[in-house]
Amino acid sequence: MREKKWYRGPDFVFLKMRSGLLFYSDAARCRAGIGKEDIMKNFEKYTKQYFLPPVRCMDWAEKDSVTKAPVWCSVDLRDGNQALIEPMSLEQKVEFFKLLLRVGFKEIEVGFPAASDTEYTFLRTLIDEKLIPDDVTIQVLTQAREHIIRKTFEAIKGAKNVIVHVYNSTSVAQREQVFKKDKAQILKIAVEGAKLLKQLTDEAGAKYRFEYSPESFTGTEPEYALEVCNAVLDVWQPTADRKAVINIPATVENAMPHVFAQQCEYISKNLRYRENVLLSLHPHNDRGCGVATTEMGLLAGADRVEGTLFGNGERTGNADIVTIGMNMFSQGVDPELDFSFMPEICAKYTEYTKMEISPRQPYAGALVFAAFSGSHQDAIAKGMQWRKEHKMPHWNVPYLPIDPQDVGREYQTDVIRINSQSGKGGVGYILQENYGLNLPAKFKEAMGYAAKGVSDRTHKELKPAEVYRVFLDEFVENRRAFDIPECHFKQIPEGITATVTIERNGVRETSVADGNGRLDAVTNALKKYFGIEFTLTTYEQRALSEKSDSKALSFVGLEKDGKFYWGAGVDEDIIQSSINALVAALNNYLA
């Protein structure tokens, strides 16, 4: 940061640097005369807001992967919905609920029924219209306040499988600033709420399950959070056939993921009734580490995860269940969720929530499997060919962490994408997979440059059909200089005589020459007519398909003065296809 110069105006200050301007538009601070030192040292007002456990908890660090799926609970319809600028309508929430069932969720938090009439009505719609499958548990959220808990129990009447999720804040900041209560008073709120849940459940003759969250857990002393959770469990007395859920939320993510893992392991090791308790995680994403926090928490002993599709949630969002589940999938672990129809999931999610999915969203974004770089495309194409040739049982293709087809994507349209950055490997792959054109290695290079040139001039990506059109225009149908409408052959002792009719600028002329074969004779006739010399360096033929009636595909390469010119020809007749290729190649030289 050399050569700094500060400028102050009535409503702004800015720092002039060699690399450009850093602009600060804070009128109040400028008028107060606050200078550069204050602005550049704002970081000094921040400090750690988390607490490590009182003992070392690092067993999780010895593990290298998650080995089984947790119990998943979607909170899209509650946490995700309350984070939307325009919350979902009743109809949209019902359709979203059906989508979550299709994905495979067995636990779904459907809302905060005491919060509003809309939330209450949605829950009653699910129950009254019998939209909840028998093997699915709905979850409802309530604060640890008596009138809210009672309203919540009114809302769940008639539901078969329910988790009533009660919470209160336990963090230092909430205790001191919001509730102005000490630890004993906060613990009492949690215990009284737990008692009321048990009482109302007994009165209803139901077997509702219970969940407790010490909200703002990450800002709470772990030993105090543990004390509160154990006090709640002492009220509920969970059993093997009616397990309780203790949910530790990273309400505000305020530390690196390994800190949360230590906190989680401490809780897991010290919870009472541990064998009858599901330790649940509810990470938010304020530091952008929601996925990592969840994965480390699972290594640290958690049994359950609350999150949302694509991480939608308050502020920077919740744990992204799609990413977490697909991370497991990519390591050979069954996530027990079905993302095989990912494009449809994305479309419905966007329709219901009006939230856009980033094109770089892991596993789900429109471009996450797309390779534009020529070297990447070449490696992918070779990797795919290797898999085919060696019949590989496990996936290991360069640049593709999973098989795109496993999430409903196609190689031809979603993986190899052609633009001005692409190369021969990608272009060749597109033509082979979509049109059965297996180009010779050197031909691929010329085709790659041709496709890149078109993309560069038009400033756009080329779809497979457009790539094929470039192939036709440049190497098959190219007749800019001349054409051969007729060609006749005669067998002679020395080989073949070719009588070639050449059409050029609307005028037809004939050239006759001998050769050791038909293509050689035509080549000599063209050399004679145009008065040029060139070398036929490449001549390959292959069928367009494996059927007996398939057309012949010929490739011809010419070399002149150290440069190469290519052409391709297609015809039912092998000789005619080779002549067509020769004509296209010579046109590329003459043009």
N, C-alpha and C positions, 0 to 999 in steps of 0.2 A: 504494500500500500504506500508506494512512494509518490512524491509530488502531490500530496493532498491539499486541496483548497476548499474551504467552507464558505458558503454564501447563505445569507439569511434575508428573507423577505417578510412581509407582514403575515403571511399564511403558510410559509414553507421554509425549509432549509434543504440544501442538498450538498453532497460531497462530490467534488470533481476529481476524478481519478483518470489515469492514463487509459484505463479500459472503458471508461464511460462515466455516467452519472448515477449515483445512488440518491434517490429522491425521498424526502420525508415530508409529508403534508400534514403536519400536526400544528394547527394554528395556535392552540392554547399554549403548547410548549414553546413555540417560537416567540410568542409575545412575552412569555415569562423569562425569556432569555436563556433557555436551557441550551447548552452547547454540545459540541461533538462528544465530549467525554461521557456525558450523561446518556446520550443516545447509544453510543457504541458499547456501553457497559451495562445495559439493561439485564443481561444475563445474571448479573450479580445479585439480583433480587430473588433468584430461584435457588432452592435447596432441595435436598432429598425429602420426599413426603411418604416414604415407605419404611417398613420395619422388618428386619430380618428375624427369623425365629431365634429363640434363646439358645438353641443347640444347633450344631451343624447337621444339615439335612441334604446330603448329596448322593444318596443311593441312585437316584434317577440318572445321574451323569454317567453311570456305568452301563446304561442300556443304549443300544444304537437304533432302535426302531419300535414303533407301536406294533404289537403282534395280533391284536384283535380289535374289532369295532367296539366303540362304547355304546351305551344307550344314547340314542339321539333324541333330542327334543327341539322341535322347531318353534321359535318364538317370532316367526314372521308376522303372524296375525296380531301380536301384541306389541312387542318391542319394535319390530319392523314397521308396523302400521302407524304407531304413534310418532315415528320419525319421518313420515311422509308430509310434504307440504300440503297435499290434499289427500287426507286419509281415504282408504278404500270404501266404496259403497257396500251395502249389505250383499248385493248380488256378486260383486267382485270378491268379497271375503269368502263367500260360499264356494265360488269357483276356485279360489286359491287353496282353500281347505281340501278340495277334491284333488288338486294338483299335488299337494303335499302327501296325500294318501297314495297317489300313484307312484311317487318317488319312493315311498316305503316307510315313512315316518310312523312310528307306533305311539309316540307321545307328542302332542301338539298343544302348545299354550295358545288358547283361543282368545284371550283378552283379559281385561280388567273390568269385569261386569258391573262393579259398583261405580265405575268412573263416569259412565254416561249411559243414556237410554240406548244409543246405537250399539254399544258394547253388550249391554244386557239383551237387547233384541236379537243380536247375532247368535249369542249363546243359546237363547231359547229356541231360535230357528233350527239350530243343529240338533237340539234335543227333541223338540216337538215333531219335526219332520223326519226323525230317525235317520239322520245322515251320518251318525257316528258308528262305524263298524264295531262289532263286539270285541275285537282284539286291539282296539285303539283306545288310548287313555287321553282324555282332554285335561288340560291344566289351566287353572284360573289363578290370577294374581290378586293379592289383597295386602294392604298395609296392616300392621298389627294395631288396629284401632277397632273398637267394638262395633260401632255402627256400620263400618265398611265390611267387616267380617260377616255380620248378620245379613247384609244385603247380598253378599257373595253366595251365602248358603241358600238364599231364596232362589238365586239364579240357576243353581246346579240341580235343583230338584228333578228327579226322574232320570238323571244321567247314570249310566251303569259304572263306568270306570273314570274316576276323577282324582287328580292330584290338586289339593288346595295348597297354594304356594303363598306363605306369609313372610313378610320381611320387615325389618326396621334397620335404620342406619346405625352403625357402630363406630365409625371412624372418629379420630380426634377432631378433625375439622367440623364434622356434623355435630358431635357431642357439645363442643364448645361454642360454635357459632350459630347453629340452627336451633338445637333443642335446649341448649344451656342446662344440660343434665350431667351428672357424674356417671361413672361406670355402673354403679349399683342400680341407678334409676333406669339406665338404658337396658340393662339385663332384665329388669323387672318388666319392661314393656314387651320384650321378647317372650318371656315366660308366660305372662298373662295372655298374650295372643295365642301361644301354643295351647294353653289350657282351654281357651274358648273354642278353638278348632276341635279339640277332642270332645268337649262337652256337646257341641252342636252336632257333631257326627254321631255320637251315641244317641242323642235325642232323635235323630233322623233314622236311626236303625240302619245306617249305611256303613260301608267299609271303605270310606274315602281314605286315600293315602295323603300323607302330609309332606310338605317341603318347607325348609326354612333357609332364608338367605340373610347373612349379616351384610347388609348393603354397604358399599364402599369398603369392602374387605381389605383392599390393597392399601388403604390409608389407616387400617386398624392394627394395633399391636397383635401379632399372631396368637400370643398366649391369652389375650383377652377375648379375641374372636372365638378361640377354642372353648373358653369358659362359658361363653354365651351359648354356643352350639350344643355343648354337653348338657347345659341346664335345660335347653329345649328338648333334647333327646330323653332326659330323665322324666319329663312330662309325658312324652309319647310312648316310651317303652316299646320301640319297634321290634317286630318279630320276623322270622324268616319268610312267612307267608304274607307279611304286610310291612314291607321295608319302608323306612323313611328316607327322604332325600335331604342331604345337607349340601347346599349350593353356595360355592364361594365365588362371588362375582368380582371381576376386575372392573368395577363400575366406572372408574377412571383409570386407564392404564398409566401408571406412573413410574414404572421401573422396567429394567430389561427382563426378558422372559425367564432367565435362569433364577432371578429373584423370586418370581411367582412360583416357580417349580419348587424352590426350597420351602416357601410358605405352604404350598399344597402338600408336600411330603410331610411336613410337621403336623398339619391337621389330620392327614390320613393315618399317621402312626399313633395319634393320641385321641382320636374320637372314641367315645364309649359306644358299645353295641356295634362295633365296626362291621361285623359280619352281617348285620341286618340294616346297614346304612349304605346307600348309594351316594358316593361323594361326587358332586356335580360341579362343572365349571360353567361360568357365564362371562367369558372375556369380552371386553370392548377393545377398540382398536385405536386409541388415541395416539399411540406411538407407532402405529402401523405394524404392530407385532402380534395382532390377535391370533393369527394362525400358529405362529411359533409358540406363543404363550400356551395355547391349547395343547399342542403336541407335547410340549415339555410337561404340562400338567398331567397329561395321560401317562407319561413315563413315571411321574411322581406318585401315581396311585389313584388318580381319578377314574371313576367308572362311567361317567355320564357327561354329555356336552349339551349345553343350550346354545343355539346360534341361529343364524338365518341363511337363506339362500343368497349367495353372493355378498354376504356381510352387511346387508342393509341394517341400519340401526341408528340410534341417537348419535349425534356428533359425527365422528369418523366411522361409526358402525360397530357391528358385533363380530363375533367369530364367523368366518365364512365356511359354512358346512360343506359347500361344494368343493372348495379347495382342500379342506382337511380330509374329506372322504376320498377324493381322487388321489391325494397324496398317498393314502393307504393303498388304494387300488394299484398305483404305480409301483408299489413295493411287494405286490403279490398278496395283499391282505384284503379280504372281502369286507367292504365298508357296510354291507347290508343295506345299501341304498342304491336305487337304480337311476343312473345318469346316462343311460344309453341313448336317450332321446334329448340330448342337451340342447340342440337348436330349438326344439319345441318348448322346452322349459324356459329358455331365455326369452322366447317370443311371448309366452304367457305371462312371465314375470313382468316384462316391460309393459304389457297391456294392462295388467292389474294395478301396478304400482306407479306407472309413468316414470320409473327410474331407468336410466340408460345403463347398459352394461358396457364397460370399457372394452374396446377391441383387444386390449392386452390383458383382460381378466384371465387369470390362470384357468386352463382347461375349457373355459366357456367363451372367451372373447373371439370375435370373428377372425382375428389375425394371429391367434396364439400358435397355430400350427403352420402359418404361412411362411414360406421361405422365398424371399425375393433375391437374395444374394446368389450370384452364380456359383460360388464355391459351396455354399450350403446346399443348393439344389443338386449339384453334382454328387455331393456326399450322400444325400438322401436317396437319390435315384440309384446309386451304386449299392447302398445299404438295402434297399428294397429288392434289388436284383439278387444280392447275396442271400437274403432270406429265402427267396424263391428257389434258388439253385441248391441251397444246402438244407432246405426244409427245417429251418431253425425252430425249436420248440418254444424258445423264450424270446421276448422282444428286446432288441438291442440295435436300434437304427440311429445313426448320427442325427443329432438335433431334434429328435422326436422322443420325448420322455415316455409317451404312451402311444399306442396305435390310435390315430384319430378316428378310425371306424368304430372304436369302442364307445365313443361318445357321439355317434351319429354323424360324423364328418367324413368327407370324401377326399381321397388323395388328389383326384384330378381338379377339383375346384377349391379345396380348402388348404392344401399343403403347398404344392408347387404353383406359385403365382408369378406371372411374367410381367416385368416392367423393364425400365432402362438399366436396372442393376443386375438383371438376370444373365444367365450364361447358357452354354451349350447343353449342360446336363439337364437343366430344368426344361428347356425347350424340347429337347429330345424325349424327355419323359412324358411331357404333355402329348406330343404327337404319337408316341407309342401307346400310351394308355387309352387315349381317346379315339385314335384313328388307326391303330395297328401299324404305324409307320416306324420301323426299326432302322433308323438312319445309320450309315457308316460313321465311324468316329470323326473323320475329317469333315464330313458333310455337316455333322452336328455343329461344328464350330462356325461354319458359314451361315447356317440357319440361325444360330444363336445371335450372331452379329446383325442379321437381317431383322429379327424380331426386336432386338434392343433398339435398333435404329428407328423402327416404326413407333415404338413406345416413346422414345426420346422426342421424336418430332411431334407426336400427338399429345405428349404430356399425360399419358394415362396408362393404366394397367391393361394388358391384353387378355381377354378371355380365351379359352381353348379354341373356340371357333375362329377367333381373330388370328390366333397363331397359325392355325391351319390355312387361313386365307393368305397369310404372308408366304407360307410354303408354296401354295399354288401360284401366287402372283410372281414370286421371285424365281422359282426353280422348276415349275411344271408348265405353266401357261405363258411363260415369258417368250414372246415373239416380236420384240420391239425392232429387231434388225431384219429378220427373215423367217421363212417357214419352208417346210418341205411337204407340199401337198401330195406328191407322188414319188414312188421309188420302185424301180424294177431291177431284178437280178437275173444274171445269166451265169450258169456254171461253165467255167473254162478250165483247161488242164492245169493252169497255174493257180487257180482258186476261184474267185468270184468277180464278175464285172457288175458294177452298179451304175444304173442310169438314173440320175437324181434330178428331179424338177425342183428348182429353187424359186420361190416367190419373194420378191423384194421390191418394196415401194409400188406394189400393184403390178409389177412386171414379172413374167415367168420366163426363166431360162433353164437350160439343161447343162449338166456337167457329168462326164463319164470318167470312171477310174476303176482300176483293178485293186483287189486286196486279197488277203489270205482268208477272209471271212466277210460276212455281210456288213458288220459294223465297221470293219477296217476299210472296206471298199467305199462305204459312204463317207467315212472320215477323210479318205484321200480325195474323193470328189469335192468335198467342201474346201479342203486345203487348196486344191487346184483352182476352184472358182474364186475364192477370196484372195488368193495369192499370199497365203500366210503359212507359217509352220507352227505347230504346237504339239505337245505330247499328251497322249491319252494315258493319264496316270492311274485312274481308278475306273473300274467297271465292275459293278456288283448287281446281282439280281436276287430278288426274293419275292415270295408270294405275299399278297396283302392279307390272306387268311389261310387256314389250314384246309379249307374245302377244295375239292377237286376242280371246281369251276371258278376259283378265285382269280383275280387279275394279277398280271405280272407287274412288279415294281422294279424299275431299273434306276441305277445311279451312275452318273458319269462325271469324272473329274478331269479337267484339262489344266495343263501347266504351260504358261507362256511367260518368258522372261522372269522366272522365279515367283510368279503369282499364280494362284489357283482359282479356277472358275468351275461352278457346279451346276448340274442340271439333273432333274428326275423325270421319269416318264412312266405312265400307267397305261396299260392296254391288255386286252385279252391275249394278244399275240406277243410273244417274248421279243421277237425281232423288232416289232413296231415300238414296243415300250422302250427298247434301248436306243432306237433312232430318235424318239421323242426326247429322251434324256440328253442325247448328244446335241440336238438342236437347241434345247434350253440352255445348256452349258455354253455353247458357242455364242448364243445371243447375249449371255452375260458378259462375255469377253468383248463382243463387238459394240454393245450398247454404250 
